[in-house]
């Protein structure tokens, strides 16, 4: 069985090349190291911490723990994950991270030249009580006609198994769209075959970026360490793809590169 090291690409030693695309299509994810400079990461972390402080001061409820019946046996009853959408609405530095050329170059390799921001999310798993996330597929929340939706997870702290790191089932994107795969209910095609414990842990360092397909089965165990786990998730799709109209999830439709061929007066008025 392959180890995590077999899936890691170091940007300094291995620039963005076409084999990354075939790897992503085969395995449903890609890991890039050294995508951002140390000075960039320092600025991102500083503003991440400012956002967390502001959320704690001004927001009524920032705990987005799922409290799923699928994870009740692996996480404490008082589990927490601090969360907000749209980090670019808090900070120009966060907007610059989302617009970073090296990040967009990887996105372009994976989904093409027309890159649309669907949303961004901040996640903080606090020490000892950081919540678990059950195995699920993201497509359930924001399906598109051509399945171009992917995400990048930017690690702004280290992320170890004890810290509740991201876990993924390699090549699970090959299952396609599984019904009732949102992680809030039991699905025999997922939960009879896979467990969080058996999923591949993405052990990451500060600055590492994980790219994954919305069809990939993933989740995470709780943070039982003494350290917070800090990540930003950036969800994008192709400007040539169509987000289904019955999808109620926020869709910012910010064009990061290229053109949005599905935009209409009505759709942008609803942002």
LINNOR-V195383 format. One record per residue. N is the residue number from 1. RES is the residue in one letter. D_FIRST is the distance of its C-alpha to the first C-alpha in Angstrom with 1 decimal. Layout:
n,res,d_first
N,RES,D_FIRST
N,RES,D_FIRST
//
This chain:
n,res,d_first
1,X,0.0
2,X,3.8
3,X,6.6
4,X,9.9
5,X,11.5
6,X,10.0
7,X,11.8
8,X,15.0
9,X,18.2
10,X,21.1
11,X,24.3
12,X,26.4
13,X,24.3
14,X,23.0
15,X,25.7
16,X,25.3
17,X,24.8
18,X,24.3
19,X,20.7
20,X,20.0
21,X,21.6
22,X,19.5
23,X,16.3
24,X,17.9
25,X,19.0
26,X,15.6
27,X,13.6
28,X,16.7
29,X,16.7
30,X,17.3
31,X,17.9
32,X,21.0
33,X,22.3
34,X,25.9
35,X,27.1
36,X,30.2
37,X,32.5
38,X,33.1
39,X,36.6
40,X,35.3
41,X,32.8
42,X,35.7
43,X,37.9
44,X,35.3
45,X,34.8
46,X,38.5
47,X,39.2
48,X,36.3
49,X,38.0
50,X,41.3
51,X,40.1
52,X,38.8
53,X,42.2
54,X,44.1
55,X,42.1
56,X,42.9
57,X,46.5
58,X,47.3
59,X,45.0
60,X,45.6
61,X,42.1
62,X,39.0
63,X,36.6
64,X,34.3
65,X,32.2
66,X,31.3
67,X,32.1
68,X,30.0
69,X,30.2
70,X,26.5
71,X,26.1
72,X,29.3
73,X,27.7
74,X,25.4
75,X,28.0
76,X,31.6
77,X,34.5
78,X,35.7
79,X,32.5
80,X,33.2
81,X,31.8
82,X,34.5
83,X,34.5
84,X,36.6
85,X,36.5
86,X,37.7
87,X,37.4
88,X,39.4
89,X,42.3
90,X,42.4
91,X,42.0
92,X,42.6
93,X,40.0
94,X,37.4
95,X,38.7
96,X,38.4
97,X,34.7
98,X,34.2
99,X,36.2
100,X,34.5
101,X,34.4
102,X,30.9
103,X,29.5
104,X,31.5
105,X,30.4
106,X,26.7
107,X,28.0
108,X,30.1
109,X,27.3
110,X,25.4
111,X,28.4
112,X,31.4
113,X,34.5
114,X,36.0
115,X,34.3
116,X,35.7
117,X,35.0
118,X,34.7
119,X,34.5
120,X,33.2
121,X,32.4
122,X,32.5
123,X,30.4
124,X,31.1
125,X,29.3
126,X,31.9
127,X,31.2
128,X,30.8
129,X,31.5
130,X,29.2
131,X,28.4
132,X,25.2
133,X,24.5
134,X,23.2
135,X,20.6
136,X,22.6
137,X,23.1
138,X,25.7
139,X,27.3
140,X,29.2
141,X,31.3
142,X,32.1
143,X,31.5
144,X,32.6
145,X,33.7
146,X,31.2
147,X,28.2
148,X,28.5
149,X,28.1
150,X,25.5
151,X,25.4
152,X,25.0
153,X,24.4
154,X,26.3
155,X,25.5
156,X,28.8
157,X,27.6
158,X,24.5
159,X,22.0
160,X,20.0
161,X,18.5
162,X,22.0
163,X,23.7
164,X,22.1
165,X,19.9
166,X,18.9
167,X,15.8
168,X,14.4
169,X,12.5
170,X,11.1
171,X,13.1
172,X,15.3
173,X,18.2
174,X,18.2
175,X,19.8
176,X,22.9
177,X,25.5
178,X,25.1
179,X,28.5
180,X,29.0
181,X,25.8
182,X,27.6
183,X,26.2
184,X,29.6
185,X,29.4
186,X,27.1
187,X,25.3
188,X,23.9
189,X,21.7
190,X,20.0
191,X,20.7
192,X,20.3
193,X,16.8
194,X,15.4
195,X,16.5
196,X,17.0
197,X,15.3
198,X,12.0
199,X,12.2
200,X,10.7
201,X,13.5
202,X,15.2
203,X,16.8
204,X,19.7
205,X,22.8
206,X,26.2
207,X,26.6
208,X,23.0
209,X,22.9
210,X,20.3
211,X,21.2
212,X,20.1
213,X,21.4
214,X,23.8
215,X,21.9
216,X,18.6
217,X,18.1
218,X,18.3
219,X,20.1
220,X,20.4
221,X,21.4
222,X,24.8
223,X,25.8
224,X,26.8
225,X,27.4
226,X,30.7
227,X,29.9
228,X,30.2
229,X,27.4
230,X,28.9
231,X,27.7
232,X,29.5
233,X,28.1
234,X,29.7
235,X,29.6
236,X,30.8
237,X,31.4
238,X,33.1
239,X,36.9
240,X,37.0
241,X,35.1
242,X,37.0
243,X,36.3
244,X,37.5
245,X,40.9
246,X,40.2
247,X,37.6
248,X,39.4
249,X,36.9
250,X,38.5
251,X,38.2
252,X,39.8
253,X,39.7
254,X,39.9
255,X,39.5
256,X,37.4
257,X,37.7
258,X,39.4
259,X,41.2
260,X,40.9
261,X,42.0
262,X,42.0
263,X,44.2
264,X,47.5
265,X,50.4
266,X,49.6
267,X,45.9
268,X,46.5
269,X,49.5
270,X,47.1
271,X,44.9
//
